[in-house]
Amino acid sequence: MRDLMKTHVVMLHGPEVAVPSTLSSLVDVSIDLADMPARYLELAIVRSFELDEPKIWLGPDVNRLKPSLFDAACARAPDWTEVAPILNRLARAELDEEAIAAKAKEKDKKKPSTSTSKTAFVPEVLHPTEPTLDMLSGDGAFAEWAKDAARDIADYRAGRLAWSDVDVGCLLHGPPGTGKTFAARAFAATCGLPFMPVSFAQWTASGRSYQGDVIAAMRATFAAATALSPCVLFIDEFDSIPSREGTKEYRDYWIPIVNAKLELLDGTAGRPGVIVIAACNDPSRLDPAMVRSGRLDRHFRLSLPDEPSLLGMLGYHLPGADLQALAPAATILAGSASAADVARFAREARRAARRQNREVTAEDLLSIAMPVDTMSPRDRRLVAVHEAGHAVVAMAFGRIPGALSIVSADGAHGGVRLGSDIGMGRLSDFEAEAIISLAGRAAEEAILGEPSAGAEVDLRSATALVLQLIGTTGLGGRLTHGERVDAAAVEGRLRDLYSRAVRLVGEHRKAVEALADLAIERRVLGRAALVEFAREHGFGGSR
């Protein structure tokens, strides 16, 4: 009471605390945070981002969210326009979870009562609208399966197809960071279905990690997915549940969990409307019964995203940036960056723009993905001629590289992306591969007057090819397999191939110089630019 005589007092209390009548009569303003008007939340967004009052639309159920979720949405959003969509999605997910919990409670009423203090596991439910399957061109077989399955699900929802005719799920596997979650989410977004992501770690954390708790959480997950069907259930860390055949330690603990998982995975009859996509790093750890027909019988290995996929991912993470301006970053990152890397680069680009109080641009991302060029003009010209030599000689053999770069990365000053094409292993195939490897050094000598020491990796590759050609293939003038190859024979063969590389560079000198100039101008050239270059310079039949 003494404080009330000196200053304003703010009192916070929960619903279980009754305000004394001596204080309630002195209250000037009373705010019930359990039912906060959406207008207060809108003003909080305005204050959080230091804005004038823009028009912000919040859904009718946003005020039911916990304050911590509101704070998280403001912290996560790259700018104020993204806060409302995040809050609206959270509110829809909260309603879905409440509906699932209500159904589970209604179901429990019909069962004999049992005394328990544990709360049933309630999985998160998302309603993604993007990314979509159009961003998954690098995932090949999975993208094709997913697009076909999306059509079947649309027919099922329209009543034109029975659930027994729909593929009920698949297994995605590959190294960490290759975009397994991204791909599953894209599938759900394209189908317009709720997305329920869970993991084995969540199941074990739902109770005391006792066998019964884990199995109960698994059953609750599938019950929730069935109540929400049609939907996509995504199970991460799937290889955390070991095979029964390989289980030696704690066998009595694991076998009932594996058996329960097999029962829940049984396809068309047991879970109508639920598409299960599981993800793991090592499929060899899985019980064979989990991946048999009727369960997860479709298996897709995801690799690092290719150039079109990366461009789609960059566009997804940086919706305000010019997609064409992002293309060089997609080119330079292809084959080395994971979906997780792309998300990190985009986050750093948004942070850089936010610190300068402006919209994010493609240049923000390029400054992160493509380091600043610190080479001298002389060195830059040498690298450009070297890489152009590789690319043009490859075109002369009818092959177009996937990319050409003069960006320094991982200790190299540039590179040409061109997969091996030994094919059926004919003599001409081996020789062409070696000549292309030697063409960078040949271009330096033919055009700049002297070679540099930067062809070490190329020389190693060409030498390995010649050693294989002479020592094991029977195509190098001898049939003996595996015996030591004479160094003089290797050197002679390499010199012959190098002279042919120099001759090819000389024949196409104008093209090499033109491509080097283009590389200096752009730093990175993708396949589309190289296809156009090959066409303009008369390399017909290139593939």
C-alpha distance (Angstrom), angle and dihedral (degrees) to the residues before:
residue distance angle dihedral
M1 . . .
R2 3.79 . .
D3 3.84 89.8 .
L4 3.80 90.6 53.9
M5 3.78 89.3 62.4
K6 3.82 92.8 56.8
T7 3.81 109.3 34.8
H8 3.78 147.5 -9.4
V9 3.78 115.9 -67.5
V10 3.80 126.1 -153.0
M11 3.80 115.6 -160.5
L12 3.80 123.0 -167.3
H13 3.77 120.4 -165.1
G14 3.77 140.3 160.7
P15 3.82 125.7 -119.5
E16 3.79 91.0 -97.5
V17 3.85 92.2 63.3
A18 3.80 118.8 82.5
V19 3.81 116.6 -149.2
P20 3.83 110.7 -127.5
S21 3.78 112.8 -110.4
T22 3.81 90.1 -123.8
L23 3.82 88.2 63.5
S24 3.80 100.9 35.5
S25 3.80 90.8 63.3
L26 3.83 89.2 58.1
V27 3.83 96.6 49.2
D28 3.81 112.6 118.9
V29 3.82 98.6 -174.9
S30 3.80 129.3 16.0
I31 3.82 119.4 -169.2
D32 3.78 122.4 -171.4
L33 3.82 104.4 -149.0
A34 3.80 90.9 -172.5
D35 3.80 88.4 72.5
M36 3.79 103.4 27.3
P37 3.82 114.0 175.0
A38 3.81 113.5 -113.2
R39 3.82 87.7 -123.1
Y40 3.83 90.1 68.3
L41 3.80 90.2 52.7
E42 3.80 90.9 49.4
L43 3.80 90.5 52.8
A44 3.80 89.6 48.1
I45 3.81 89.7 55.8
V46 3.81 90.2 49.3
R47 3.82 90.6 51.2
S48 3.82 94.2 43.3
F49 3.82 92.3 55.9
E50 3.84 95.4 34.4
L51 3.80 93.7 -121.1
D52 3.73 139.1 151.7
E53 3.78 108.3 -113.8
P54 3.82 107.0 -71.5
K55 3.78 120.1 -177.8
I56 3.80 106.9 -90.3
W57 3.78 120.4 -179.6
L58 3.78 116.0 -154.5
G59 3.79 121.3 -175.9
P60 3.82 120.2 -113.0
D61 3.81 94.4 -103.9
V62 3.81 100.0 48.0
N63 3.82 92.1 97.6
R64 3.82 88.8 65.2
L65 3.81 91.7 67.0
K66 3.79 122.0 104.8
P67 3.84 113.8 -102.4
S68 3.81 89.0 -119.8
L69 3.82 89.8 61.5
F70 3.81 90.3 50.3
D71 3.83 90.3 51.3
A72 3.82 90.5 47.3
A73 3.83 91.3 51.8
C74 3.83 91.5 52.1
A75 3.81 91.4 47.6
R76 3.82 94.1 46.5
A77 3.81 98.2 45.1
P78 3.83 114.7 94.4
D79 3.83 89.7 -145.3
W80 3.82 139.9 -4.3
T81 3.82 94.3 -88.0
E82 3.82 90.6 66.1
V83 3.83 97.0 51.9
A84 3.80 97.0 75.9
P85 3.86 95.3 49.6
I86 3.82 90.3 49.3
L87 3.83 92.1 49.2
N88 3.80 92.3 46.5
R89 3.83 90.9 51.3
L90 3.80 90.6 48.8
A91 3.79 90.5 50.7
R92 3.82 92.3 51.1
A93 3.80 90.1 48.3
E94 3.83 90.1 50.1
L95 3.79 90.5 52.8
D96 3.80 90.7 49.1
E97 3.79 90.8 51.1
E98 3.80 91.2 49.0
A99 3.80 90.2 50.5
I100 3.80 91.0 49.9
A101 3.79 91.5 47.8
A102 3.81 90.6 48.4
K103 3.81 91.6 52.0
A104 3.79 90.8 47.9
K105 3.81 90.4 49.4
E106 3.79 91.4 49.4
K107 3.79 89.6 49.9
D108 3.80 91.1 49.2
K109 3.81 90.6 54.4
K110 3.79 89.0 64.6
K111 3.82 91.9 54.0
P112 3.81 125.4 79.7
S113 3.78 107.7 -88.9
T114 3.81 116.9 -103.8
S115 3.77 127.0 -172.7
T116 3.80 111.4 -113.6
S117 3.77 137.1 146.6
K118 3.80 96.2 -160.9
T119 3.82 124.8 105.6
A120 3.81 118.8 -132.1
F121 3.83 115.3 -107.7
V122 3.82 110.2 -102.8
P123 3.83 114.3 -165.8
E124 3.79 122.8 -143.7
V125 3.81 117.0 -102.3
L126 3.81 121.9 -152.4
H127 3.80 131.0 -173.9
P128 3.83 104.1 -153.6
T129 3.79 120.2 -172.8
E130 3.78 93.8 -179.4
P131 3.00 156.9 71.8
T132 3.79 95.9 46.7
L133 3.78 133.9 -160.5
D134 3.81 90.2 -97.1
M135 3.81 86.0 77.6
L136 3.82 93.0 58.3
S137 3.81 102.4 74.8
G138 3.79 90.1 124.3
D139 3.80 92.2 59.2
G140 3.79 92.8 69.1
A141 3.78 110.6 -179.1
F142 3.81 94.6 28.0
A143 3.81 92.7 51.5
E144 3.81 90.4 51.3
W145 3.82 92.2 47.7
A146 3.81 92.1 45.9
K147 3.81 94.3 50.8
D148 3.80 90.8 48.5
A149 3.81 91.3 46.9
A150 3.83 90.2 49.2
R151 3.81 89.3 58.2
D152 3.81 90.8 49.2
I153 3.79 91.7 50.1
A154 3.81 90.5 50.8
D155 3.82 88.5 52.8
Y156 3.82 90.7 47.0
R157 3.81 91.7 51.8
A158 3.80 89.7 48.6
G159 3.80 91.2 51.5
R160 3.80 94.3 -114.1
L161 3.81 95.8 112.6
A162 3.78 134.2 42.6
W163 3.80 118.3 -124.2
S164 3.80 89.3 -120.9
D165 3.84 87.7 67.2
V166 3.82 94.0 55.0
D167 3.82 123.5 90.0
V168 3.79 102.2 -113.8
G169 3.79 98.6 -153.4
C170 3.78 150.8 -43.4
L171 3.78 144.4 -137.1
L172 3.81 121.4 -114.7
H173 3.78 117.1 -162.5
G174 3.78 137.5 170.8
P175 3.80 142.3 106.3
P176 3.82 119.6 -41.9
G177 3.78 114.9 -80.1
T178 3.81 97.8 26.0
G179 3.82 92.2 121.5
K180 3.81 104.8 -99.7
T181 3.81 92.9 147.3
F182 3.81 90.1 42.3
A183 3.83 90.4 53.6
A184 3.83 94.3 47.7
R185 3.80 91.3 48.0
A186 3.82 90.4 49.3
F187 3.80 89.2 53.2
A188 3.83 91.7 52.6
A189 3.83 91.8 45.9
T190 3.81 92.6 50.5
C191 3.81 91.7 48.5
G192 3.81 91.7 46.2
L193 3.82 90.3 -126.4
P194 3.81 132.1 140.0
F195 3.80 112.2 -97.5
M196 3.82 119.3 -139.8
P197 3.84 112.2 -171.3
V198 3.81 117.6 -168.6
S199 3.80 136.3 158.8
F200 3.77 137.7 -159.9
A201 3.82 88.3 -110.6
Q202 3.82 89.6 60.2
W203 3.80 91.1 50.7
T204 3.79 92.6 51.6
A205 3.82 91.2 46.1
S206 3.80 92.6 52.1
G207 3.81 92.7 81.1
R208 3.78 136.3 -7.3
S209 3.84 94.6 -51.8
Y210 3.78 87.9 -103.0
Q211 3.77 115.0 148.9
G212 3.79 92.1 -111.7
D213 3.81 92.8 50.4
V214 3.81 92.7 51.9
I215 3.80 93.3 47.9
A216 3.82 90.7 46.4
A217 3.82 90.5 52.4
M218 3.81 90.7 49.1
R219 3.81 91.6 50.3
A220 3.82 91.1 46.2
T221 3.81 89.5 52.9
F222 3.79 94.3 53.0
A223 3.82 91.3 42.8
A224 3.81 89.4 53.1
A225 3.80 91.6 48.0
T226 3.81 91.3 49.6
A227 3.81 90.9 49.8
L228 3.80 88.9 51.5
S229 3.82 96.7 42.3
P230 2.90 135.5 176.3
C231 3.79 88.7 54.3
V232 3.82 143.8 121.4
L233 3.82 116.6 -107.7
F234 3.81 111.1 -161.2
I235 3.83 116.4 -164.0
D236 3.81 114.1 -167.3
E237 3.82 125.9 -167.1
F238 3.80 88.5 30.1
D239 3.81 92.4 161.5
S240 3.82 89.5 63.3
I241 3.82 85.3 85.8
P242 3.83 102.5 72.1
S243 3.79 129.7 -145.0
R244 3.81 116.2 -90.8
E245 3.79 89.0 -131.3
G246 3.79 93.5 57.5
T247 3.80 96.8 40.0
K248 3.80 110.6 110.1
E249 3.77 104.9 142.8
Y250 3.82 116.5 61.2
R251 3.79 89.9 1.2
D252 3.83 92.7 159.5
Y253 3.81 89.1 55.5
W254 3.82 98.1 48.0
I255 3.81 104.1 39.7
P256 3.85 96.4 66.7
I257 3.84 89.1 47.6
V258 3.80 91.5 51.1
N259 3.82 91.5 46.6
A260 3.80 91.5 49.3
K261 3.80 89.9 49.9
L262 3.80 91.0 51.2
E263 3.79 90.6 50.6
L264 3.82 92.1 50.6
L265 3.81 92.2 47.0
D266 3.80 93.6 54.7
G267 3.75 100.2 124.1
T268 3.73 137.5 -137.6
A269 3.81 102.7 9.5
G270 3.81 98.7 41.5
R271 3.82 102.4 45.9
P272 3.82 112.2 23.4
G273 3.79 112.0 -172.6
V274 3.82 95.1 14.1
I275 3.81 116.9 115.3
V276 3.81 109.8 -163.6
I277 3.82 117.8 -154.5
A278 3.80 113.1 -177.8
A279 3.80 125.4 -169.3
C280 3.78 132.9 -160.8
N281 3.80 142.1 154.4
D282 3.82 97.9 -134.9
P283 3.83 116.8 34.7
S284 3.81 91.8 -179.0
R285 3.82 88.5 76.5
L286 3.81 93.0 61.1
D287 3.77 124.4 103.6
P288 3.85 107.2 -106.1
A289 3.80 90.6 -129.5
M290 3.82 90.8 62.7
V291 3.78 92.5 62.7
R292 3.79 99.7 40.6
S293 3.82 123.9 113.2
G294 3.79 113.1 -65.5
R295 3.80 93.5 29.9
L296 3.81 122.2 51.8
D297 3.77 96.8 -23.7
R298 3.83 96.7 149.2
H299 3.82 114.6 77.5
F300 3.80 125.1 -171.5
R301 3.79 127.4 -179.2
L302 3.79 112.8 -148.6
S303 3.78 118.6 -152.5
L304 3.77 130.7 -172.5
P305 3.82 109.6 -58.5
D306 3.78 119.3 -95.1
E307 3.79 126.7 -132.1
P308 3.86 99.0 -81.5
S309 3.81 91.4 45.5
L310 3.80 92.0 49.0
L311 3.78 91.0 49.7
G312 3.81 89.5 52.5
M313 3.81 91.5 48.5
L314 3.81 92.0 48.8
G315 3.79 89.8 50.6
Y316 3.81 89.8 50.3
H317 3.81 93.9 50.8
L318 3.84 94.3 40.2
P319 3.82 104.2 36.0
G320 3.81 93.6 166.5
A321 3.80 96.3 53.8
D322 3.81 125.6 95.2
L323 3.82 107.1 -99.2
Q324 3.80 93.7 -149.4
A325 3.78 91.0 51.9
L326 3.83 88.8 53.2
A327 3.84 91.9 55.5
P328 3.85 96.2 90.9
A329 3.81 90.0 54.7
A330 3.81 90.7 50.9
T331 3.80 89.4 50.1
I332 3.79 95.8 50.1
L333 3.83 93.5 44.0
A334 3.83 97.0 46.1
G335 3.77 112.3 117.0
S336 3.81 94.5 11.0
A337 3.82 107.2 54.8
S338 3.79 125.8 71.5
A339 3.80 127.9 -149.1
A340 3.81 87.1 -101.1
D341 3.82 90.1 53.7
V342 3.80 90.7 52.2
A343 3.81 91.3 52.2
R344 3.82 89.7 50.8
F345 3.82 93.5 48.5
A346 3.80 90.5 49.2
R347 3.81 91.2 48.5
E348 3.81 90.7 52.0
A349 3.82 90.7 47.7
R350 3.82 91.4 51.7
R351 3.80 90.1 48.0
A352 3.81 91.4 52.2
A353 3.80 91.0 51.3
R354 3.80 92.6 44.7
R355 3.81 92.0 54.3
Q356 3.79 88.7 56.6
N357 3.80 93.1 45.5
R358 3.81 95.9 -119.7
E359 3.79 143.1 105.3
V360 3.79 118.2 -77.3
T361 3.81 115.9 -103.1
A362 3.78 137.0 -167.9
E363 3.81 88.7 -105.4
D364 3.82 89.4 63.7
L365 3.78 90.0 59.1
L366 3.79 95.0 40.7
S367 3.80 90.8 54.7
I368 3.82 88.2 58.5
A369 3.80 100.3 38.1
M370 3.81 95.5 39.3
P371 3.82 114.1 44.5
V372 3.80 119.1 -137.2
D373 3.81 112.4 -83.4
T374 3.82 106.8 -112.0
M375 3.82 98.1 167.4
S376 3.77 120.6 118.5
P377 3.84 116.2 -114.3
R378 3.83 89.6 -106.8
D379 3.82 93.7 52.5
R380 3.80 92.1 42.5
R381 3.81 89.7 55.0
L382 3.80 91.2 49.5
V383 3.81 92.9 51.8
A384 3.82 92.0 45.6
V385 3.83 92.7 50.9
H386 3.82 91.2 46.2
E387 3.83 94.1 52.2
A388 3.81 92.4 40.6
G389 3.82 88.4 54.8
H390 3.81 90.9 56.5
A391 3.81 92.7 46.2
V392 3.82 98.4 45.4
V393 3.82 94.5 46.7
A394 3.80 88.4 49.2
M395 3.82 88.0 53.2
A396 3.80 89.1 50.3
F397 3.82 87.0 58.7
G398 3.81 90.3 50.3
R399 3.81 97.8 -99.9
I400 3.80 127.5 119.6
P401 3.83 117.7 -157.0
G402 3.78 121.0 -124.9
A403 3.80 91.6 -128.5
L404 3.81 144.7 -12.4
S405 3.79 121.7 -149.2
I406 3.80 137.6 177.6
V407 3.81 91.9 -173.4
S408 3.81 115.3 122.8
A409 3.80 112.1 -120.8
D410 3.81 136.4 151.6
G411 3.81 92.8 1.5
A412 3.82 94.5 -52.0
H413 3.81 124.4 106.9
G414 3.80 95.5 -146.1
G415 3.75 143.5 -32.2
V416 3.78 149.8 -159.8
R417 3.81 118.5 -124.6
L418 3.80 106.3 -138.7
G419 3.78 122.4 144.0
S420 3.79 121.7 -138.9
D421 3.80 115.3 -87.4
I422 3.81 105.2 -171.6
G423 3.79 87.0 137.0
M424 3.81 112.2 173.4
G425 3.80 89.9 -3.4
R426 3.78 102.0 -109.4
L427 3.79 121.1 165.1
S428 3.81 91.8 -107.6
D429 3.84 90.3 53.1
F430 3.82 92.9 54.4
E431 3.80 91.9 45.7
A432 3.81 94.2 48.5
E433 3.81 90.9 50.4
A434 3.81 91.7 51.1
I435 3.83 93.6 45.5
I436 3.83 91.1 52.6
S437 3.83 89.3 50.5
L438 3.81 90.5 52.0
A439 3.82 95.2 43.0
G440 3.83 95.2 87.0
R441 3.80 92.9 59.7
A442 3.82 89.7 40.6
A443 3.82 90.4 55.4
E444 3.80 91.6 51.4
E445 3.81 91.1 52.6
A446 3.81 96.9 41.5
I447 3.81 97.9 43.7
L448 3.82 106.0 24.7
G449 3.80 97.0 34.5
E450 3.81 98.8 -119.1
P451 3.82 137.4 41.3
S452 3.80 125.5 -120.4
A453 3.81 131.0 -139.4
G454 3.80 90.1 -106.8
A455 3.81 94.8 98.5
E456 3.81 96.1 76.2
V457 3.81 95.0 115.6
D458 3.83 90.8 45.2
L459 3.82 91.8 51.4
R460 3.80 90.7 48.9
S461 3.81 90.8 52.0
A462 3.82 94.2 47.0
T463 3.82 91.8 46.5
A464 3.82 91.3 51.5
L465 3.81 89.9 51.4
V466 3.81 92.7 50.8
L467 3.82 91.9 46.7
Q468 3.80 89.1 52.7
L469 3.78 92.2 44.7
I470 3.82 94.5 52.6
G471 3.79 100.7 30.9
T472 3.80 107.0 42.3
T473 3.79 115.0 7.3
G474 3.79 102.0 64.1
L475 3.83 88.4 -131.0
G476 3.81 98.2 100.9
G477 3.79 100.3 75.6
R478 3.83 97.9 -81.7
L479 3.80 136.0 73.2
T480 3.82 99.5 -153.7
H481 3.79 110.0 113.3
G482 3.77 125.7 -141.0
E483 3.77 102.5 -7.0
R484 3.78 119.7 132.5
V485 3.80 113.0 -74.0
D486 3.80 117.2 -133.4
A487 3.83 110.9 -112.1
A488 3.81 91.5 -139.3
A489 3.81 90.5 56.6
V490 3.82 91.0 51.7
E491 3.81 91.9 47.2
G492 3.80 92.0 49.3
R493 3.78 92.7 49.7
L494 3.82 92.0 47.3
R495 3.82 92.0 50.4
D496 3.79 90.6 51.5
L497 3.81 91.6 50.5
Y498 3.82 91.4 45.0
S499 3.80 91.7 53.6
R500 3.79 89.0 52.8
A501 3.83 89.5 51.0
V502 3.83 90.7 51.5
R503 3.81 89.9 49.0
L504 3.83 92.3 51.2
V505 3.82 91.4 48.8
G506 3.82 88.7 51.2
E507 3.80 92.0 50.6
H508 3.83 90.8 51.1
R509 3.80 98.7 33.1
K510 3.82 94.9 130.6
A511 3.80 91.0 52.4
V512 3.82 92.3 48.6
E513 3.81 91.9 50.5
A514 3.81 92.5 45.4
L515 3.81 92.0 50.5
A516 3.81 90.9 47.1
D517 3.82 89.8 53.1
L518 3.81 90.4 49.3
A519 3.81 91.2 49.3
I520 3.81 91.4 51.7
E521 3.80 89.6 50.7
R522 3.82 97.1 48.4
R523 3.85 103.8 20.6
V524 3.83 89.6 -150.5
L525 3.82 129.0 49.0
G526 3.80 120.8 -171.3
R527 3.78 126.9 -153.2
A528 3.82 93.7 -91.8
A529 3.82 90.8 56.8
L530 3.82 91.4 46.8
V531 3.82 92.1 48.7
E532 3.80 89.2 52.9
F533 3.81 91.0 47.0
A534 3.83 91.8 50.7
R535 3.80 90.8 50.4
E536 3.82 93.3 48.7
H537 3.82 91.9 49.6
G538 3.77 96.7 48.1
F539 3.80 102.1 -106.6
G540 3.79 94.2 149.0
G541 3.80 121.2 -172.6
S542 3.80 93.3 26.2
R543 3.77 115.5 151.8
